[in-house]
Structure formats: structure tokens, C-alpha cells
Amino acid sequence: MTPSIFIARILGPVLLIIGIGLLLEGDAFRAMAGEFVRDQGLIYILTLAAGLAILNVHHLWTRDWRVLITIFGWLFLVGGIMRILAMSMAQRVGESVIAHQRWPLAGAIVTLALGAFVWDGGRRRPSHRVSAARSSSPASRSAKRPRRKAGETRSG
């Protein structure tokens, strides 16, 4: 299992469950998020550690769903750093977002969409492009073809 699929199989369902929770229990999530913003301890260190863990095993800038995992890793890392180095600013920003009336609904929509997209990607195989020179057999992967010089033609 690739790191992309492993992380997606964890991150996708977590985001989906949080999104459903935001839809069903918006007020409870608002209270829980308020506690999260005010608690400046272990959660912030864990956010930083999660970002570092993701980026150490998954740092891919691709044009498919796997880039979202890299973006989440960077968001966790930067979020953890900001929460540790600028606690009061992070708390003010978090409280202003939580106080917004539409926060649970908007958060649910974004979280559900991201969770579904990441989880769906983790359930499928990554779309790696395989060059024509590379086949699936181990012998052909290790065999090197001699390079042709400019102007040389292929002999048959």
C-alpha cells in the first residue's frame, strides 16, 4: 500500500465523519471547536507532529487527488507552528471563525467534499503514468538499452 492510499484511508473517513457531525450537531461542534481554540497545549503539538509525519512520507505535488494529502500535511505543519509561535493570534482568528453564524454549515460542506474526494482517491489505485519503455516484468526494468548517437537509425 502506498503512503498516499494509507493516509487517504485514514484522513478521508475522519473528514467525512467530522462533516456529518457538523451537519447534525453544529452547536456541539461549535462548543468543541471553542475548547480546541482555547486549549493551547497538546493539540497544537500533535497538529505540528501530524504535519511533519505526513510530509515525511508523502510530499507529492501531482495533478491528482494525492496533492490534497500533501496540502493537508502543509496545513497541519503551518497550523501547528502558528499555534505554538503565535498562540494569541491563532486564538483570535479561530474564535472569529467559530462565532460566524454559518460556520457549521460551511465547514460541513467543505469537510464532506474534501473527505469524499480524498477517501475515493484512497480506495482507487493512484494513476501513475508508466512510460512505454518500462514494462511490468522485473527483467525489462533492470535491462538498459544502449543510447543511439545522433543520426543513427534503428537496426532491425
N, C-alpha and C positions, 0 to 999 in steps of 0.2 A: 504494500500500500504506500502510495506516495505521500509526502508531507502535506501536499495540497488537499488530498482526499481525507486524510486523517483529521486535519484541522477543520475542514468543512463539515465533517460528520459530527463534530462537537459544536462548532460555532453556529451552524445553521439551525439545529433544533433549539439551542439556547435562545437565539434571536426570535424564532417563531413562538416559543413559549412566553418570552417577555412581551412580544407584540400582542398575543392573545390576552395575557394578563392586563396589559394596558387598556385593551378594549373592554374587558369585563370588569376590571377593578381599578379604574382610573384614579379614584380618590385614594385608595390604599397605596397605589404605586407613587402617587404624589407625596404621600407621607413618608414612604420608604426612601424615595429619592432625596427628600429633605434631610433625612437622617444620614444618608450616604454623603451628601454635600457637607454636612456639619462634622462628620467623623473624619478627622484628618490623620488617621493612623494607618493601620494595617492594610486597609483597602487601597490606599494610594500606592503603597509599596508593592502590593500584589498587581496592580494595574501596570506599573513600571516593569515588573518581572514578567508579566504575561506578554507585553510588547516585545521585550528582549527575547523571550523564548520563541515567539512566533517568527521574529525576524532572523534569528539564528538558524532556524531550519527551513524557513520559507521567505526568500527575498526575490520574488519573481515579478518582473514588470512585463506582463504579457498582454495580449489583446483578447483575453477571455476571462472567465469568472475567477480564475486564480489570482488575478490582480487585486480583487477585493480582500483577499486574505492578507496580502502584503499591506494594503491600505489600513486594514484593521490593526495590524501589527504596529504600523507607524502611529496611528491614532492612540493606541494604548500607551506606546512609549512616550510620545509627546505629552499626552494627558497626564501620565504618571509624573513626568518631570515637572510639568507646570503645577500640578497639585502639591508637589513637595517643595518646589522653589518659590512658588507664588501662591501660597495657600489662601490668603485673604481675597486675592483677585479671583481665583478659581471658585471660591465660595460665593462671592457676589454674583458672578456670571451664572453659576448653577442655580442659585436662588431666584434670579430674574427669569430664567427659562422655566423653572418649575412653577413659578407664580402665574405664568401665562395661562389663560383660561382653556385654550385649545391644546395645551401640551400633551395630555394623554392621547387624544385622538391623532394628532400629527405624529407623535412618537410611535404610536401603534402602526400607522400606515407605513412609515419608513422602515421600522423594525421588521414588520411582517414581509415587506417586499425584499429587503436585504436578506433576511433569513431564508426565505423560499429560494431566492436566486443562488445563494451560497450552498444551501443543502442540496438543491437539484444538481449543481455542479459537482458536489462531492459524491453523489450517487452514480454519476457517469464517469467514464474514463476521460482523463484530460485529452484534449485534441492536439496532440503533438504532431507536427508535420515531420514525416520521415522522408529523407531525400531518396531519390531513385538509386543512388549509388549504394545505399545501405539496405540490406535485406534483413530478414529476421534470423537467419542462421548464424551461429557464432563464428563459423569458419569464414564467412564472407565479410564479417565485421572486422576481423583481425587482418585479413589479407589486404595489402596495399597494392594499388595499381601504379605502375610507373608513369610518370608525367611525360606527356608529349612535348616536344620542343615546338616552338613557333614554326608554322609552315609544314610540319609533319602530318601525314594523314594516317588514318587508322588502317591497320593491315588486317585482313580478314581471314 
